[in-house]
Amino acid sequence: MDTLLVLFPDQANEIGRLRSADTVFAQICADYESLTALMPCDAKDPTYSDLIESLRGLEDEIRLYLASRSQPPES
């Protein structure tokens, strides 16, 4: 989950909650983490454009999930 925390530092608790409660979201996060593990040190390498495109798509899916299923903070 470290890679997700870098991308979504303010939603760490919500990501953890959703991963525990929603298997689809958990799989999206797992896919994202698996792809980031394949990322070379030089992310600008053009040979990895498909990988980068896939990561961006997963980032968008995670954002949409967080926006649609997040619970408002308790007061």
Secondary structure as a PSIPRED ss2 file (coil, helix, strand):
# PSIPRED VFORMAT (PSIPRED V4.0)

   1 M C   1.000  0.000  0.000
   2 D H   0.000  1.000  0.000
   3 T H   0.000  1.000  0.000
   4 L H   0.000  1.000  0.000
   5 L H   0.000  1.000  0.000
   6 V H   0.000  1.000  0.000
   7 L H   0.000  1.000  0.000
   8 F C   1.000  0.000  0.000
   9 P H   0.000  1.000  0.000
  10 D H   0.000  1.000  0.000
  11 Q H   0.000  1.000  0.000
  12 A H   0.000  1.000  0.000
  13 N H   0.000  1.000  0.000
  14 E H   0.000  1.000  0.000
  15 I H   0.000  1.000  0.000
  16 G H   0.000  1.000  0.000
  17 R H   0.000  1.000  0.000
  18 L H   0.000  1.000  0.000
  19 R H   0.000  1.000  0.000
  20 S H   0.000  1.000  0.000
  21 A H   0.000  1.000  0.000
  22 D C   1.000  0.000  0.000
  23 T H   0.000  1.000  0.000
  24 V H   0.000  1.000  0.000
  25 F H   0.000  1.000  0.000
  26 A H   0.000  1.000  0.000
  27 Q H   0.000  1.000  0.000
  28 I H   0.000  1.000  0.000
  29 C H   0.000  1.000  0.000
  30 A H   0.000  1.000  0.000
  31 D H   0.000  1.000  0.000
  32 Y H   0.000  1.000  0.000
  33 E H   0.000  1.000  0.000
  34 S H   0.000  1.000  0.000
  35 L H   0.000  1.000  0.000
  36 T H   0.000  1.000  0.000
  37 A H   0.000  1.000  0.000
  38 L H   0.000  1.000  0.000
  39 M C   1.000  0.000  0.000
  40 P C   1.000  0.000  0.000
  41 C C   1.000  0.000  0.000
  42 D C   1.000  0.000  0.000
  43 A C   1.000  0.000  0.000
  44 K C   1.000  0.000  0.000
  45 D C   1.000  0.000  0.000
  46 P H   0.000  1.000  0.000
  47 T H   0.000  1.000  0.000
  48 Y H   0.000  1.000  0.000
  49 S H   0.000  1.000  0.000
  50 D H   0.000  1.000  0.000
  51 L H   0.000  1.000  0.000
  52 I H   0.000  1.000  0.000
  53 E H   0.000  1.000  0.000
  54 S H   0.000  1.000  0.000
  55 L H   0.000  1.000  0.000
  56 R H   0.000  1.000  0.000
  57 G H   0.000  1.000  0.000
  58 L H   0.000  1.000  0.000
  59 E H   0.000  1.000  0.000
  60 D H   0.000  1.000  0.000
  61 E H   0.000  1.000  0.000
  62 I H   0.000  1.000  0.000
  63 R H   0.000  1.000  0.000
  64 L H   0.000  1.000  0.000
  65 Y H   0.000  1.000  0.000
  66 L H   0.000  1.000  0.000
  67 A H   0.000  1.000  0.000
  68 S H   0.000  1.000  0.000
  69 R H   0.000  1.000  0.000
  70 S C   1.000  0.000  0.000
  71 Q C   1.000  0.000  0.000
  72 P C   1.000  0.000  0.000
  73 P C   1.000  0.000  0.000
  74 E C   1.000  0.000  0.000
  75 S C   1.000  0.000  0.000
